[in-house]
Amino acid sequence: MKLTQFERRYLEAIPQSNYWDGPVKVGIGVWCFSVTDEITEFTEQQAKGVMSSLVKKELVTIEDYEGKGRGDDMTVAFTEAGVRALNE
């Protein structure tokens, strides 16, 4: 699957999160803010756009635990396709 440089960077940042522990696996979520904290070259709007694109491509899933749509209440997790894309 063709990824933009921003999409690739976001996927690579997920396991770099301070909340990630262990090997890359499907369905293991980390807080979205902890991923975007790793990507200093993105603006907040760019990060949201990249996250949306990755969800549309079915590479990640986003869970909103509080139902507020805020990054501090949301987690991001790899799908099987996302793990494959990360390893390409």
N, C-alpha and C positions, 0 to 999 in steps of 0.2 A: 504494500500500500504506500502510495506517495504521501509523504508528510512535509509540511513546511518546516523551516528551521525553528520556528517558535513552538510548533507542536512537538517536535523531537526534543527540544530543550525542556518543555514541560514534563513530558514522559520521563526523561532522565532525572528530573528534580524530585519526582515522587519518592523513590527509594532513598534520596538524600535527605529527606525530612528528618528532623530530630525525633519524630514520633514513629518512624519506621524501624522495625526490628526483624532481622532475619532476611531470608531470600525473597526474591520477587515472586509473589503468588497472586492468583486470581481472587478478587473479592476482599482482600485485606485493605481496609481503608485507613487513611490518615487525614488529619485536619487540612482543609484546603489552604488555610492561612499559612500553615507550616511549609507547604509546597511553594506558595508564592513568595514567602520570605527568602527562599533559596534562589529565586530568580530576580536579581536586582536590575537586570536589563529590561524588564517589562514594566509598563505602567499598570495600574490596577485595571484599567479598561482593557488593555491588551490581554492581560491574564484571563479576564472574564471571557473575552472573545475566543481565546485559545481553548479554554475549558469547554465552551459551548461547541466548538468545532470537534473536539475530541469525543464529546458525548454523541454528536451526530454521526461520527464515523464509527461509533460503538467500540471505542478503544478504552474508555473509562466510564464509570458510573459515578454519579454524584448523589449523595444522600443528605437531605436537609432535616436534621434531627429536631429542630425547634419550629420548623415551618415558617421561618422568618425571611429566608432567602439571603441571609448574611453569611459571609465567608467563615466567620468564627463559629458558626453552628453547622457547617457542612463538611462532609468528608468526601474524598475522592478515592476510588479503587480501580485497579486494572480489571479489564475483561480478558478473556483468553486471547482475543485479537490484539489487545493492548500489550500483553506480555510478548506476543510474537513480534509485534512492531518494535518494541523496545530492544529485542534481541537481534533485529535485522541489521 
